[in-house]
């Protein structure tokens, strides 16, 4: 694999990880399933990058550094994924920093007759 191929793989892996981050910022069961597929694709690309060792230019090193930062962000969201649940009175979601918040459910009034 050439350095250009490795750079392209790093760029594509960042795209996959970016999708994972976007999905997990508003977690749903579907988002978790889809993020797993994106992580598999990113993992395959990262393995390609690592096969040939660390040789490469400054652009590749920069891309790999950015990829590591994206992976740390995704890791934070995944680490807290077990907290995902429909909370009593609201829906769980994440802030851009990966912190869990509960959005209040809309309230209404229900009246039963009879």
ZIBELKA-V490922 format. One record per backbone hydrogen bond with DSSP energy under -1.0 kcal/mol. NH is the residue of the N-H (numbers start at 0). CO is the residue of the C=O. E is the energy in kcal/mol with one decimal. If there is no record, write none. Layout:
NH:CO:E + NH:CO:E
This chain:
5:1:-2.4 + 6:2:-2.4 + 7:3:-2.3 + 8:4:-2.4 + 9:5:-2.2 + 10:6:-2.4 + 11:7:-2.6 + 12:8:-2.4 + 13:9:-2.0 + 14:10:-1.6 + 15:11:-2.1 + 16:12:-2.7 + 17:13:-2.5 + 18:14:-2.0 + 19:15:-2.0 + 20:16:-2.5 + 21:17:-2.3 + 22:18:-2.7 + 23:19:-2.6 + 24:20:-1.2 + 31:27:-2.3 + 32:28:-2.2 + 33:29:-2.8 + 34:30:-2.5 + 35:31:-1.5 + 36:32:-1.3 + 37:33:-2.0 + 38:34:-2.5 + 39:35:-1.9 + 40:36:-1.9 + 41:37:-2.4 + 42:38:-2.6 + 43:39:-2.0 + 44:40:-1.8 + 45:41:-2.6 + 46:42:-2.4 + 47:43:-1.6 + 48:44:-2.0 + 49:45:-2.2 + 50:46:-1.2 + 52:49:-1.3 + 60:56:-2.1 + 61:57:-2.5 + 62:58:-2.2 + 63:59:-2.6 + 64:60:-2.2 + 65:61:-2.3 + 66:62:-2.2 + 67:63:-2.3 + 68:64:-1.8 + 69:65:-2.2 + 70:66:-2.5 + 71:67:-2.1 + 72:68:-1.9 + 73:69:-2.5 + 74:70:-2.7 + 75:71:-2.0 + 76:72:-1.9 + 77:73:-2.7 + 78:74:-2.9 + 79:75:-1.4 + 80:77:-1.3 + 82:79:-1.8 + 83:80:-1.9 + 86:84:-1.1 + 89:86:-2.4 + 90:102:-1.9 + 91:84:-1.2 + 92:100:-2.4 + 93:24:-2.0 + 94:98:-2.3 + 97:94:-2.0 + 100:92:-3.0 + 102:90:-2.7 + 104:88:-2.9
